[in-house]
């Protein structure tokens, strides 16, 4: 990849791109998927699409452009593709008609023919016109980044709610990109048919394209009604936890940052762990107990990615609300990633978009066993409250657990009560939802000095110990 042109501070023209860079269609080395053994070659030749990746580099450094292509390669492979080539063109903006420059599309066609590729994947969201023009010029299927991510979600969704959310997102995306091929999809003709069709040739007044769009809209309405019912169930569970004053922790972060692995380490949840993008789509909540006896919940959430499709954010809004409602966000970052700061920024942008940007946040830098020590030192310097941890080796897990428990919201009503032996239920609730300062077992019951939430303190008012140490009148 050619060196980028970076203007100096005195450059009167601002950020100007070198003309040769702008016009170049550059091969990105290391894009070809590595096949491990003969059996894998046979498997992939039967099952995997052969794809060429394309991208338009508009802003940022050469490293940024390369990291974006590496991520696109990982997404393509997660969808079940064999990546053959990766091509980047430097332009000020994507071409409105063909994404790449018109002349470079011909070069892309040559690469597709030479490699035998059957699909082109673009690192951006293409308009319907760009998709159609690229397919017509290149001669193979063209997929944009949004369709690629939707396909991965469709493969990994397991629960009824997850599959419903993915289908809604796919239909919302597809509705704007319906296209027809030739006269076979036409169902209406004018009063004076140009080709002599005349009487009997007039259709029912609706094109095939309009019929498809109407059917998609009807299906979208059904899916939204179904999700509203699921939303109500999820909201009922959240309300129950709030009513019982159970603090909630949401584990958020970039896809494949190790969120599920960390949750397994912290709670023994036994969640699916896979070195793949978007391996977890269905949120899982586990009940935890702090060292002081308090109960709280931890929820594993769907991973984020740069430029997360709007359709997915809307469809998964009920799932993402676990983050909005959480008392604490544990933001997991992959310390071994080439651009961990970029991950942090991308996740926070999504959190801001769903209304969770103001929630308390604890940064957990994961995969420290694989990370560059210099990168870890820089992250520690820039984020002084971050906890360094390795879910694989267990290093730092205890420190992370302590940090989480210390950041949980604490009850503030101090009570000194003597609970009769026949009210063990109240003792249990104080232990689970309060902070015990002291306990004493007496003949009349259990005396507890603790901090609890206001609603529980009101229930305990009748058992308060008098200032002299005796029971109330």
Phi, psi and omega in degrees: 000133183292154178293144179278160179263115179249113181292146176283172183297337181265005182293114184288341182270000180075210186277088180263139179265142177295135185299320180296321177296318184297322184271351186281141169252105193257133173285136178263115182294150176081015182276338184291131179295129179278125176267134191276318183208178186296321180297323180291323177300314180296320180296312184293325181294335180270325193251329193264140171289146178259116192236153171243131180264141177228150179208150173251119182269107185254323183220170176086183183270174177297324177296321177299316180296319180292318179298323178296321179288325177297319178294320178297322177298316179296321177296316181297318180291326176295331178278355178094047181236154171256115183277126182260319183212157172228122185239133180234132174246134177273117179217159176288330177201155177297148177295134185294335184263320189229013180068291170283164175298151186304317180291327182287338176297323177296320177295322176299319178301319179296320178295318180299316180294317183293324183269345184075025180292150177244000181211144172244131180245124181260139180273068180175169177268117183269144174285162177305321180294318178298318178299313182296315182294318179295316179297319180294322184281322186271329177088007176226171180296140177241132182234138177262176185299321180297313179297325179296313181294321178298323179294319178297316178299319180297324179289326189263346182293132182241317183283163177299317180296316180298316180294324178294317179297318181294317180298320178299315180296319180295317181292322177298319178292316185291326185303325182278354187235022176293142178213153179251160180236102172075191186285345185297339181262002181274137181231015177213145182224152180290172182298319176254093185295130184296329185259017177080021180292311174061214184296137180090347180261354181281133181281185182285007176094014182214129178285161177300324180297317179293324177297315179298318182294322179294319179294322177295317179298321179295319180292322178299319179297320178297314182296321180294322176296320180296318180292328178298322176295319177292324177300319181297320178295316180295319180295325178297319178295320179295319181295322178297320179292323178293321181295325179273004177060040177270116179297148181237141178237129177250128177268113183240167177155179180292152178299140180066024176277350179101028182294312181296321178298317179294319179296322176298319179296320185281327189235349186067035187289335181070034181284157175300129177236123182214139178280072183206153179286138178058041176292330180250119177242332183263120182295141179235130180249132179236143179274134181233160177233125180286168180299331180272006176098347181292147179262139173212168180244150173235132183239127173276132184241167178295142180286155178258171179206159177299138178056049177300128184304138180301323180300323180289319180299317181291316183292324183265018185301319181295322178292318181291343178294343173302325178286321181296323185271352187290148174283336181211137174256123171265105185269107184269130181239138176279104182292342180269357180290147178300334183223071181297326178296323176297323176298314181301314180298316182297318181294317181293328176296317178294318179299319177298321183293333181260004176089016181252012184294335183266005181287149175303138187230137174240118183274127178240112180271109185264170178062039180293338178290341180253351188277156174288128180304326179294321178294318179296320179296321179293319179295320179295323180290323183276335181230085190292337180270001182292149177251127178270132187210155173230111179293333182286316182266342183089356180294130178083356182294318179297319178296322178294317179299316179297320180295320179297312184294325179287338180270353179294147178297134184258140174293151189238351180274117181270130181232149173232103190231155173241109186264124178300157182298333182276003176245050177298337178298323179290321177299317180298317181294323178295319180293321185281324188244004180234180177246116184278125174268321177201153175221150183211133182260115184246175181296326183274347182155204182253124177264127183232133167250118188208167172249128183225170177285162188300319183293321177289324177300323179295321178293331184272356186303326182287352181248014183295143178276135179294156183307329180281356179105351181268178179283155179293160181295000000 
